[in-house]
């Protein structure tokens, strides 16, 4: 059967029963039908003094078009822990409509390890991302109405973008204000995908509704002629935006096909944003279970680095173990094997591709100082020789490894890794961040580039240099950085899979996200004779 057929044939438990498994009663949840619910703020408050469980972070090697199954493995581990008698909860991100209807597809797992109701979660779920879209575009409307009615704050440049939860390329850059109405000020504008909105990041990094409101108010929406920032709070927009998000900030409760509780909340991408589910969801899950399985987006160089350097730094979190997901197919792809030949046994290609896995292991184990285990997500095409080769190589460097067969066997196919994780989380760690808050912006970028990406150096376009200087003058240089780059390579070149030769990280621009509390660094390979990139902001027409 296909994934959707398996999901439709599964018999789910009422969400009240799922809530009861983790100590929540009917008054603690707000039901969306029989199988979905919001967890109330009163439940979060009531459980805040509970003892915290162990946090297991699931990440992966650099992703390939073949897929690695990070979400599938996360679900399998949570189900596997329940199979061996442990109280586990999943804490995952929400899927976005754009990727669901695009190349990536759904994000609810596969085979016998899925979260459900699958179709609801993949499409509209409980409306969180729609609420983010509305709040984002409300702010855009407030900005334009403010300019229309006299521009009291003196907007000279607007940096806030509209958003949409679909991949509509035609709207990436648009001309607005073309109605010809008197006093309408035409200008260029842009649309982001909703999960890349700063509001998504704010929702995921806020502690509660009060913190959410404050962070929304700190969004920089534009600059005046003196290059002074104009904030959302200057427009008195934060209250209305908070009202639109008052339900979206509450975590969502669903279940796996094996009835393991799953808290699914927030959905930023890790290649262009910070790639983690909400702080509220993670901290609540830790109070409700002994083992929390959470996932960070894309490879460990992106999602895991941002989880550790941004999310953990903000709320003093620390994973007790990190799972790095790999597949035989993906390792061979990183070893230069063509997609058309990927199903053929190829030990030499596998051997070359192991370098990508080794680098991610070293980053997590040695750079961050965390306990690591490798999950080999098994496919039917994998040969015994290939699986044995990977196991042997990892055993030689004292890295635990487990073959996970969750897709075919459900939680039963993940009991081995579950048992190994129970032991692994008992191990000592020496957790450390890659950079310090007091480092300059360029020092932070260099430390991530050289330590995590293995780059030789960092090069900057003129626009990036100007914006870094500007951000530091505004007093935001102490914020963590969120590097936006390709997910397909440790470098900033998506075609450079093996990364055998020296390379630099190239920074095209830098953007301040004062509301979210981080600085976005836009990295992408460019030609040496490339012109300075134009700012994404839009200067309004003068009166």
LUMBA-400247 format. One record per residue (C-alpha): x, y, z; residue number from 1; residue in one letter. Coordinates in nm, 4 decimals, m for minus. Layout:
// LUMBA-400247
X/Y/Z/NUM/A;
...
This chain:
// LUMBA-400247
0.0000/0.0000/0.0000/1/X;
0.1022/0.3622/m0.0501/2/X;
0.1644/0.5954/0.2434/3/X;
m0.1759/0.7579/0.2043/4/X;
m0.3512/0.4206/0.1876/5/X;
m0.1721/0.3047/0.5032/6/X;
m0.2734/0.6261/0.6813/7/X;
m0.6355/0.6029/0.5708/8/X;
m0.6614/0.2418/0.6847/9/X;
m0.5154/0.3081/1.0296/10/X;
m0.7529/0.3152/1.3261/11/X;
m0.6770/0.6219/1.5321/12/X;
m0.7584/0.6797/1.8975/13/X;
m0.9669/0.9758/2.0112/14/X;
m0.7433/1.2709/2.0906/15/X;
m0.8755/1.2781/2.4494/16/X;
m0.7223/0.9336/2.5026/17/X;
m0.3903/1.0447/2.3517/18/X;
m0.3891/1.3467/2.5849/19/X;
m0.4523/1.1238/2.8856/20/X;
m0.1365/0.9226/2.8054/21/X;
0.0747/1.2306/2.8783/22/X;
m0.1178/1.3548/3.1813/23/X;
m0.3541/1.5983/3.0100/24/X;
m0.7283/1.6031/3.0780/25/X;
m1.0217/1.7275/2.8721/26/X;
m0.9919/2.0777/3.0147/27/X;
m0.6288/2.0944/2.9014/28/X;
m0.7077/2.0592/2.5314/29/X;
m0.9237/2.2333/2.2716/30/X;
m1.0477/1.9747/2.0239/31/X;
m1.0426/2.0179/1.6456/32/X;
m1.2625/1.7173/1.5713/33/X;
m1.1816/1.3682/1.7018/34/X;
m0.8103/1.3443/1.6230/35/X;
m0.6569/1.6926/1.6602/36/X;
m0.6377/1.9363/1.9485/37/X;
m0.4718/2.2513/2.0727/38/X;
m0.3041/2.2332/2.4128/39/X;
m0.4221/2.5199/2.6319/40/X;
m0.1959/2.7764/2.7953/41/X;
m0.3355/2.6723/3.1344/42/X;
m0.2027/2.3182/3.0775/43/X;
0.1405/2.4611/2.9972/44/X;
0.1324/2.6676/3.3159/45/X;
0.0111/2.3734/3.5267/46/X;
0.2911/2.1423/3.4129/47/X;
0.5838/2.3879/3.4186/48/X;
0.7198/2.2479/3.7468/49/X;
0.7198/1.8878/3.6234/50/X;
1.0537/1.7085/3.5996/51/X;
1.2032/1.7326/3.2493/52/X;
1.2681/1.4285/3.0320/53/X;
1.5603/1.3566/2.7991/54/X;
1.5859/1.5458/2.4697/55/X;
1.6806/1.3537/2.1543/56/X;
1.7578/1.5640/1.8457/57/X;
1.7234/1.4003/1.5029/58/X;
1.9271/1.5495/1.2189/59/X;
2.0884/1.4109/0.9033/60/X;
2.3662/1.4145/0.6476/61/X;
2.3394/1.6725/0.3696/62/X;
2.0080/1.5980/0.1938/63/X;
1.9800/1.4621/m0.1583/64/X;
1.6961/1.4434/m0.4136/65/X;
1.6596/1.0786/m0.3069/66/X;
1.5376/1.1663/0.0433/67/X;
1.6821/1.0554/0.3756/68/X;
1.3661/1.0064/0.5834/69/X;
1.4500/1.2213/0.8854/70/X;
1.0852/1.2617/0.9904/71/X;
1.0186/0.8925/0.9273/72/X;
1.3091/0.7975/1.1536/73/X;
1.1986/1.0467/1.4218/74/X;
0.8526/0.8906/1.4329/75/X;
1.0001/0.5403/1.4303/76/X;
1.2239/0.6213/1.7290/77/X;
0.9337/0.7623/1.9314/78/X;
0.7250/0.4534/1.8503/79/X;
1.0255/0.2309/1.9232/80/X;
1.0725/0.3869/2.2667/81/X;
0.7069/0.3149/2.3451/82/X;
0.7584/m0.0434/2.2260/83/X;
1.0280/m0.0952/2.4898/84/X;
0.8098/0.0569/2.7611/85/X;
0.9333/0.4161/2.7669/86/X;
0.7147/0.7270/2.7909/87/X;
0.8005/0.9156/2.4726/88/X;
0.6597/1.2151/2.2832/89/X;
0.7341/1.3537/1.9389/90/X;
0.7910/1.7266/1.8904/91/X;
0.7847/1.8048/1.5176/92/X;
0.7382/2.0953/1.2777/93/X;
0.4236/2.1640/1.0767/94/X;
0.4333/2.1013/0.6985/95/X;
0.3956/2.3959/0.4621/96/X;
0.1570/2.3946/0.1657/97/X;
0.4295/2.5044/m0.0777/98/X;
0.6535/2.1961/m0.0406/99/X;
0.3522/1.9640/0.0007/100/X;
0.2299/2.0669/m0.3445/101/X;
0.5837/2.0972/m0.4787/102/X;
0.8843/1.8690/m0.5094/103/X;
0.9215/1.7742/m0.1438/104/X;
0.5704/1.6447/m0.0827/105/X;
0.4240/1.5788/0.2615/106/X;
0.6079/1.5859/0.5917/107/X;
0.4263/1.3363/0.8100/108/X;
0.6551/1.0338/0.7734/109/X;
0.5976/0.7280/0.5584/110/X;
0.5009/0.3618/0.5544/111/X;
0.4044/0.2378/0.9008/112/X;
0.5576/0.5359/1.0788/113/X;
0.3390/0.8392/1.0198/114/X;
0.1674/1.1070/1.2232/115/X;
m0.2041/1.1366/1.1660/116/X;
m0.4492/1.2533/1.0446/117/X;
m0.1963/1.2776/0.7633/118/X;
m0.3987/1.4755/0.5085/119/X;
m0.5126/1.7327/0.7650/120/X;
m0.1600/1.7904/0.8990/121/X;
m0.0121/1.8269/0.5483/122/X;
m0.2740/2.0743/0.4311/123/X;
m0.4547/2.3185/0.6634/124/X;
m0.4114/2.1440/1.0007/125/X;
m0.5362/2.3851/1.2715/126/X;
m0.4711/2.7012/1.0703/127/X;
m0.1433/2.8102/1.2336/128/X;
0.0396/2.8939/0.9109/129/X;
m0.2678/3.0725/0.7749/130/X;
m0.2729/3.2856/1.0912/131/X;
0.0954/3.3697/1.0378/132/X;
0.0177/3.4680/0.6773/133/X;
m0.2661/3.6926/0.7950/134/X;
m0.0574/3.8601/1.0658/135/X;
0.2292/3.9159/0.8197/136/X;
0.0059/4.0723/0.5549/137/X;
m0.1865/4.2756/0.8127/138/X;
0.1444/4.4417/0.8987/139/X;
0.2063/4.5086/0.5284/140/X;
m0.1357/4.6708/0.4985/141/X;
m0.0766/4.8837/0.8082/142/X;
0.2553/5.0065/0.6626/143/X;
0.0991/5.1051/0.3295/144/X;
m0.2012/5.2688/0.4962/145/X;
0.0315/5.4657/0.7207/146/X;
0.2204/5.5937/0.4158/147/X;
m0.1102/5.6689/0.2354/148/X;
m0.2421/5.8764/0.5247/149/X;
0.0581/6.1070/0.5495/150/X;
0.3644/5.8985/0.6405/151/X;
0.4020/6.0523/0.9867/152/X;
0.6917/5.8182/1.0723/153/X;
0.8803/5.9248/0.7613/154/X;
0.9193/5.5940/0.5787/155/X;
1.1897/5.6303/0.3150/156/X;
1.2505/5.2582/0.2701/157/X;
1.0227/4.9586/0.3409/158/X;
1.1934/4.6276/0.4230/159/X;
0.8880/4.4253/0.5280/160/X;
0.7654/4.1717/0.2704/161/X;
0.4270/4.0148/0.2118/162/X;
0.3941/3.6356/0.2251/163/X;
0.1976/3.3416/0.0913/164/X;
0.2066/2.9733/0.1871/165/X;
0.2533/2.8555/m0.1712/166/X;
0.5389/2.8478/m0.4230/167/X;
0.4067/3.1225/m0.6487/168/X;
0.7186/3.2424/m0.8319/169/X;
0.5330/3.5220/m1.0121/170/X;
0.4855/3.7013/m0.6808/171/X;
0.8465/3.6948/m0.5630/172/X;
0.8957/4.0507/m0.6905/173/X;
0.5954/4.2680/m0.7726/174/X;
0.4967/4.6296/m0.8368/175/X;
0.2316/4.7547/m0.5963/176/X;
0.0196/5.0678/m0.5723/177/X;
m0.0636/5.0848/m0.9430/178/X;
m0.4355/5.1653/m0.9013/179/X;
m0.3802/5.5306/m0.9873/180/X;
m0.5616/5.6497/m0.6762/181/X;
m0.4628/5.9882/m0.5453/182/X;
m0.1925/5.9662/m0.2750/183/X;
m0.1140/5.5987/m0.3526/184/X;
0.2637/5.5564/m0.3521/185/X;
0.3760/5.2892/m0.6040/186/X;
0.6745/5.0774/m0.5000/187/X;
0.8374/4.7418/m0.5515/188/X;
0.7431/4.4674/m0.3076/189/X;
0.8225/4.1004/m0.2537/190/X;
0.6469/3.7871/m0.1366/191/X;
0.8163/3.5294/0.0879/192/X;
0.6778/3.1830/0.1551/193/X;
0.4947/3.2068/0.4878/194/X;
0.7291/2.9753/0.6751/195/X;
1.0147/3.2152/0.5911/196/X;
0.8268/3.5080/0.7440/197/X;
0.9916/3.6609/1.0496/198/X;
0.6588/3.6037/1.2233/199/X;
0.7049/3.2266/1.1912/200/X;
1.0460/3.2589/1.3568/201/X;
0.8996/3.4813/1.6289/202/X;
0.6160/3.2368/1.6992/203/X;
0.8646/2.9509/1.7329/204/X;
1.1090/3.1426/1.9530/205/X;
0.8598/3.3113/2.1887/206/X;
0.8042/3.1784/2.5421/207/X;
0.4399/3.2846/2.5773/208/X;
0.1773/3.5294/2.4486/209/X;
0.3329/3.8267/2.6307/210/X;
0.6752/3.7478/2.4847/211/X;
0.5155/3.7028/2.1406/212/X;
0.3589/4.0495/2.1541/213/X;
0.6872/4.2119/2.2580/214/X;
0.8828/4.0339/1.9830/215/X;
0.6262/4.1292/1.7189/216/X;
0.6613/4.4904/1.8235/217/X;
1.0386/4.4699/1.7722/218/X;
1.0101/4.3826/1.4014/219/X;
1.1937/4.6393/1.1885/220/X;
0.9628/4.7252/0.8983/221/X;
1.1533/5.0109/0.7367/222/X;
1.3898/5.3050/0.7703/223/X;
1.3534/5.6826/0.7517/224/X;
1.5778/5.9228/0.5603/225/X;
1.8271/5.9238/0.8485/226/X;
1.8539/5.5424/0.8159/227/X;
1.6902/5.5039/1.1575/228/X;
1.4780/5.1892/1.1990/229/X;
1.0994/5.2017/1.2126/230/X;
0.9469/4.9237/1.4226/231/X;
0.6087/4.7528/1.4135/232/X;
0.5452/4.8958/1.7619/233/X;
0.5855/5.2475/1.6162/234/X;
0.2822/5.1625/1.4031/235/X;
0.1044/5.0140/1.7082/236/X;
0.0596/4.6959/1.5058/237/X;
0.1731/4.4364/1.7596/238/X;
m0.1604/4.4135/1.9435/239/X;
m0.3678/4.3306/1.6361/240/X;
m0.1052/4.0832/1.5145/241/X;
m0.1047/3.9096/1.8538/242/X;
m0.4837/3.8735/1.8395/243/X;
m0.4502/3.6953/1.5038/244/X;
m0.1890/3.4616/1.6567/245/X;
m0.3520/3.3967/1.9949/246/X;
m0.4549/3.0437/1.8952/247/X;
m0.1607/2.9727/1.6658/248/X;
0.0797/3.0014/1.9605/249/X;
m0.0864/2.7021/2.1290/250/X;
0.0841/2.3690/2.0408/251/X;
m0.1063/2.1054/1.8425/252/X;
m0.1553/1.7494/1.9689/253/X;
m0.1911/1.4552/1.7284/254/X;
m0.0684/1.0934/1.7246/255/X;
0.1356/0.8414/1.5299/256/X;
m0.0248/0.5415/1.3641/257/X;
0.0822/0.3486/1.6761/258/X;
m0.0824/0.6105/1.9007/259/X;
0.2333/0.7756/2.0305/260/X;
0.1521/1.1372/2.1287/261/X;
0.2955/1.3975/1.8901/262/X;
0.3136/1.7721/1.9492/263/X;
0.3385/1.9426/1.6095/264/X;
0.3935/2.3179/1.6142/265/X;
0.5707/2.5742/1.3957/266/X;
0.7390/2.5122/1.0635/267/X;
1.0372/2.7295/0.9628/268/X;
1.2676/2.5925/0.6914/269/X;
1.6301/2.5330/0.7908/270/X;
1.7928/2.6466/0.4661/271/X;
1.6406/2.9969/0.4799/272/X;
1.5282/3.0170/0.8440/273/X;
1.6144/2.8491/1.1759/274/X;
1.4441/2.5157/1.1032/275/X;
1.3085/2.4132/1.4454/276/X;
0.9640/2.3601/1.5942/277/X;
0.8506/2.5986/1.8682/278/X;
1.0242/2.6452/2.2016/279/X;
0.6828/2.6169/2.3660/280/X;
0.6226/2.2723/2.2110/281/X;
0.9683/2.1376/2.2965/282/X;
0.9622/2.2589/2.6570/283/X;
0.6077/2.1317/2.7097/284/X;
0.6989/1.7891/2.5680/285/X;
0.9945/1.7721/2.8090/286/X;
0.7550/1.8297/3.0991/287/X;
0.5107/1.5614/2.9805/288/X;
0.7403/1.2670/2.9029/289/X;
1.0658/1.0906/2.9824/290/X;
1.1958/1.1039/2.6237/291/X;
1.1286/1.3760/2.3649/292/X;
1.2185/1.3094/2.0030/293/X;
1.2489/1.6312/1.8030/294/X;
1.3776/1.7090/1.4551/295/X;
1.5764/1.9917/1.2979/296/X;
1.5481/2.0689/0.9279/297/X;
1.7785/1.9489/0.6490/298/X;
2.1357/1.8428/0.7316/299/X;
2.3235/1.8917/1.0582/300/X;
2.5142/2.1873/0.9109/301/X;
2.1848/2.3774/0.8834/302/X;
1.9036/2.2569/1.1109/303/X;
2.1151/2.1141/1.3921/304/X;
2.3565/2.4097/1.3966/305/X;
2.0659/2.6539/1.4230/306/X;
1.8840/2.4376/1.6780/307/X;
2.1953/2.4428/1.8956/308/X;
2.3283/2.7948/1.8345/309/X;
1.9927/2.9772/1.8229/310/X;
1.7161/2.7786/1.9938/311/X;
1.9220/2.6155/2.2686/312/X;
2.1043/2.9412/2.3401/313/X;
1.7752/3.1313/2.3754/314/X;
1.6076/2.8936/2.6216/315/X;
1.9004/2.7067/2.7797/316/X;
1.8120/2.3740/2.6155/317/X;
2.0564/2.0898/2.5483/318/X;
2.0036/1.7616/2.3615/319/X;
2.1026/1.4517/2.5578/320/X;
2.1733/1.2685/2.2315/321/X;
2.1796/1.3479/1.8596/322/X;
2.0696/1.1047/1.5888/323/X;
2.2259/1.1549/1.2449/324/X;
2.0106/0.9945/0.9742/325/X;
2.1741/0.8504/0.6631/326/X;
2.0751/0.6120/0.3850/327/X;
2.2856/0.3914/0.1626/328/X;
2.1436/0.5651/m0.1442/329/X;
2.2246/0.9134/m0.0151/330/X;
2.5786/0.8154/0.0835/331/X;
2.6411/0.6770/m0.2643/332/X;
2.4976/0.9950/m0.4166/333/X;
2.7433/1.2028/m0.2135/334/X;
3.0129/0.9693/m0.3414/335/X;
2.9401/1.0701/m0.6994/336/X;
2.7187/0.7775/m0.8039/337/X;
2.4649/0.8791/m1.0683/338/X;
2.0974/0.8634/m0.9735/339/X;
2.0302/0.6161/m1.2537/340/X;
2.2782/0.3724/m1.0966/341/X;
2.2041/0.4423/m0.7331/342/X;
2.0232/0.1107/m0.6753/343/X;
2.3241/m0.0908/m0.7886/344/X;
2.5663/m0.2114/m0.5224/345/X;
2.8668/0.0207/m0.5194/346/X;
3.1054/m0.0035/m0.2242/347/X;
3.3546/0.2397/m0.3783/348/X;
3.0877/0.5073/m0.4226/349/X;
2.9682/0.4382/m0.0698/350/X;
3.3233/0.4728/0.0613/351/X;
3.3603/0.8153/m0.1030/352/X;
3.0216/0.9313/0.0243/353/X;
3.1049/0.8411/0.3845/354/X;
3.3114/1.1614/0.4049/355/X;
2.9899/1.3650/0.4231/356/X;
2.8659/1.1547/0.7157/357/X;
3.2019/1.1766/0.8925/358/X;
3.1978/1.5559/0.8765/359/X;
2.8496/1.5778/1.0294/360/X;
2.9505/1.3319/1.3029/361/X;
3.2622/1.5324/1.3852/362/X;
3.0626/1.8556/1.3950/363/X;
2.8087/1.7221/1.6443/364/X;
3.0473/1.5129/1.8535/365/X;
3.3618/1.7250/1.8598/366/X;
3.2527/2.0796/1.7728/367/X;
2.9332/2.0814/1.9821/368/X;
3.0415/1.8088/2.2292/369/X;
2.7245/1.5981/2.2102/370/X;
2.6480/1.2240/2.2154/371/X;
2.5947/1.0866/1.8624/372/X;
2.4376/0.7800/1.7068/373/X;
2.3880/0.7109/1.3352/374/X;
2.0501/0.5832/1.2141/375/X;
2.0723/0.3947/0.8849/376/X;
1.7251/0.4302/0.7360/377/X;
1.6953/0.1002/0.5501/378/X;
1.5576/0.0635/0.1977/379/X;
1.4743/m0.2598/0.0162/380/X;
1.7479/m0.1822/m0.2373/381/X;
2.0234/m0.1820/0.0279/382/X;
2.2499/m0.4882/0.0105/383/X;
2.3908/m0.6723/0.3118/384/X;
2.7412/m0.5853/0.1987/385/X;
2.6636/m0.2129/0.1851/386/X;
2.4957/m0.2087/0.5257/387/X;
2.7776/m0.4119/0.6775/388/X;
3.0384/m0.1785/0.5288/389/X;
2.8819/0.1299/0.6914/390/X;
2.8379/m0.0471/1.0259/391/X;
3.1994/m0.1653/1.0243/392/X;
3.3374/0.1780/0.9354/393/X;
3.1402/0.3466/1.2132/394/X;
3.2348/0.0793/1.4662/395/X;
3.6004/0.1452/1.3781/396/X;
3.5647/0.5051/1.4995/397/X;
3.3502/0.4093/1.8028/398/X;
3.0294/0.5663/1.6729/399/X;
2.7147/0.3665/1.7606/400/X;
2.4935/0.2806/1.4638/401/X;
2.1536/0.1200/1.4205/402/X;
1.9661/m0.0014/1.1142/403/X;
1.6142/0.1429/1.1344/404/X;
1.3316/m0.0383/0.9560/405/X;
1.0447/0.1780/1.0709/406/X;
0.8935/0.2319/0.7256/407/X;
0.8321/m0.1429/0.6880/408/X;
0.7890/m0.2569/1.0492/409/X;
0.6737/0.0501/1.2429/410/X;
0.8025/0.0945/1.5965/411/X;
0.9173/m0.2667/1.6025/412/X;
1.1747/m0.1719/1.3401/413/X;
1.3257/0.0897/1.5730/414/X;
1.3553/m0.0948/1.9043/415/X;
1.7295/m0.1435/1.8546/416/X;
1.7986/0.2292/1.8211/417/X;
1.5530/0.3006/2.1037/418/X;
1.7458/0.0742/2.3408/419/X;
2.0780/0.2253/2.2317/420/X;
1.9428/0.5773/2.2865/421/X;
1.8285/0.4933/2.6387/422/X;
2.1910/0.4103/2.7172/423/X;
2.3399/0.6926/2.5096/424/X;
2.1489/0.9696/2.6889/425/X;
2.3171/0.8605/3.0123/426/X;
2.6581/0.9526/2.8697/427/X;
2.8497/1.2648/2.9657/428/X;
2.8563/1.5613/2.7294/429/X;
3.0580/1.8789/2.6973/430/X;
2.8055/2.0927/2.5113/431/X;
2.9375/2.4184/2.3704/432/X;
2.8234/2.6720/2.1130/433/X;
3.0207/2.7414/1.7968/434/X;
3.0473/3.1126/1.8720/435/X;
2.9991/3.3542/2.1616/436/X;
2.7404/3.6309/2.1851/437/X;
3.0187/3.8858/2.2264/438/X;
3.1817/3.7887/1.8948/439/X;
3.1384/4.0348/1.6091/440/X;
2.9008/3.9386/1.3285/441/X;
3.1908/3.8511/1.0996/442/X;
3.3595/3.6459/1.3728/443/X;
3.0405/3.4448/1.4157/444/X;
3.0065/3.3866/1.0417/445/X;
3.3709/3.2820/1.0155/446/X;
3.3429/3.0367/1.3053/447/X;
3.0393/2.8637/1.1525/448/X;
3.1925/2.8684/0.8040/449/X;
3.5263/2.7196/0.9078/450/X;
3.4149/2.4866/1.1861/451/X;
3.0837/2.3556/1.0486/452/X;
3.1022/2.4084/0.6714/453/X;
3.4815/2.3392/0.6566/454/X;
3.5378/2.6497/0.4415/455/X;
3.8767/2.8152/0.4078/456/X;
3.7483/3.1720/0.4453/457/X;
3.4478/3.4015/0.4018/458/X;
3.4106/3.6613/0.1255/459/X;
3.1624/3.9496/0.1324/460/X;
2.9906/4.1607/m0.1305/461/X;
2.9847/4.5348/m0.0687/462/X;
2.6166/4.5374/0.0295/463/X;
2.6810/4.2752/0.2989/464/X;
2.9693/4.4757/0.4465/465/X;
2.7544/4.7884/0.4628/466/X;
2.4669/4.6094/0.6337/467/X;
2.6930/4.4389/0.8879/468/X;
2.8353/4.7779/0.9842/469/X;
2.4848/4.9213/1.0044/470/X;
2.3527/4.6369/1.2244/471/X;
2.6423/4.6675/1.4660/472/X;
2.5973/5.0460/1.4886/473/X;
2.2309/4.9877/1.5784/474/X;
2.3468/4.7729/1.8707/475/X;
2.2341/4.4313/1.7425/476/X;
2.5775/4.2778/1.6863/477/X;
2.5350/4.0468/1.9859/478/X;
2.2505/3.8495/1.8231/479/X;
2.3047/3.4926/1.6944/480/X;
2.3348/3.4385/1.3207/481/X;
2.1082/3.2340/1.0940/482/X;
2.2926/3.1463/0.7731/483/X;
2.0744/3.0905/0.4666/484/X;
2.2498/2.8670/0.2145/485/X;
2.1964/2.5605/m0.0011/486/X;
2.0999/2.2460/0.1861/487/X;
2.2593/2.0119/m0.0673/488/X;
2.6228/2.0801/0.0188/489/X;
2.8354/2.1749/0.3174/490/X;
2.9569/2.4575/0.0935/491/X;
2.7391/2.7325/m0.0575/492/X;
2.7510/2.5620/m0.3991/493/X;
2.4706/2.3046/m0.4432/494/X;
2.6760/2.1212/m0.7076/495/X;
2.9788/2.0745/m0.4816/496/X;
2.8731/1.7501/m0.3131/497/X;
3.2056/1.5924/m0.2201/498/X;
3.3705/1.9182/m0.1017/499/X;
3.7201/1.7776/m0.1601/500/X;
3.8807/2.1034/m0.2728/501/X;
3.9229/2.4265/m0.0781/502/X;
3.6329/2.6708/m0.0998/503/X;
3.5095/2.9943/0.0551/504/X;
3.1662/3.0863/0.1838/505/X;
3.0328/3.3869/m0.0086/506/X;
2.8031/3.6301/0.1712/507/X;
2.5781/3.8296/m0.0585/508/X;
2.3791/4.0193/0.2030/509/X;
2.2926/4.0338/0.5726/510/X;
1.9475/4.1113/0.7147/511/X;
1.8525/4.2050/1.0696/512/X;
1.5522/4.0238/1.2178/513/X;
1.5219/4.2178/1.5418/514/X;
1.1845/4.0671/1.6322/515/X;
1.3046/3.7090/1.5919/516/X;
1.6298/3.7955/1.7649/517/X;
1.8788/3.6831/1.5026/518/X;
2.0685/3.8040/1.1969/519/X;
2.0077/3.6307/0.8622/520/X;
2.3224/3.5817/0.6535/521/X;
2.2528/3.5174/0.2840/522/X;
2.5277/3.2917/0.1490/523/X;
2.5556/3.1710/m0.2086/524/X;
2.8387/3.1129/m0.4531/525/X;
2.8772/3.3991/m0.6982/526/X;
3.1169/3.4917/m0.9797/527/X;
3.4244/3.6917/m0.8845/528/X;
3.3089/3.9760/m1.1098/529/X;
2.9582/3.9805/m0.9613/530/X;
2.8175/4.3238/m0.8891/531/X;
2.7039/4.4188/m0.5447/532/X;
2.3611/4.2665/m0.4912/533/X;
2.0713/4.5076/m0.4612/534/X;
1.9053/4.5342/m0.1251/535/X;
1.5771/4.3448/m0.0928/536/X;
1.4261/4.6554/0.0642/537/X;
1.2111/4.8913/m0.1395/538/X;
1.2562/5.2677/m0.1339/539/X;
0.9222/5.4429/m0.1621/540/X;
0.8655/5.7262/m0.4084/541/X;
0.9198/6.0718/m0.2658/542/X;
0.6291/6.3185/m0.2421/543/X;
